[in-house]
Amino acid sequence: MPLPLAPIASVALRYGLRYGMVAVAAYALSQRSRTPLRRDQRSEDAMDELGEGVAFRRDGEQVNGGARLKRTIRVGTAGPGVEIDASALGRLRFRRV
């Protein structure tokens, strides 16, 4: 019995367009990010000094925030491990114009 191609083609076309759009978007983002981000030692030091958790501070016209998560994940009790250290700094400034 021959396989009907019309239903298969419609499903492939429907999902193919979605995956194609995702692939084009990923390619565009990878082309945009070719210029390497420079490493600023002052910001590296500031992120290293962050305490673990989330903190916010409000000064007159701006709100500053910082977050840090530091975890070690091991395979077994004495197995190899990976340390994850994620930190973020942010600023939101409001000015009356």
C-alpha positions, 0 to 999 in steps of 0.5 A: 500500500503506497504511503499518502504524501499529502498529510506528511507534506503538510505536517513537514511544511508546518513544522519546517517553517517554525524550525526554519524561522528559529534557525534563521533567527539563531543565525542572525543572532550569531552573526550580530555577536561576532564582535567579542565583548571586552572584559572589564576587570572592574565589573569582574571584581564587582561581581566577585564581591556580590553576596549570594542571593538577590539584593536591591538598593534604591537611591533618589533616581535609580534602583540598583540590583544584584543577584548571585548563585554559586553551586557545586554539582557532583556526580556521586559523593566523591565524583567529578564536579562542576562549579556554577557561579552566575552573577548579574548586576542591573540598573534602572534609572528614571529621569524626568525630562 
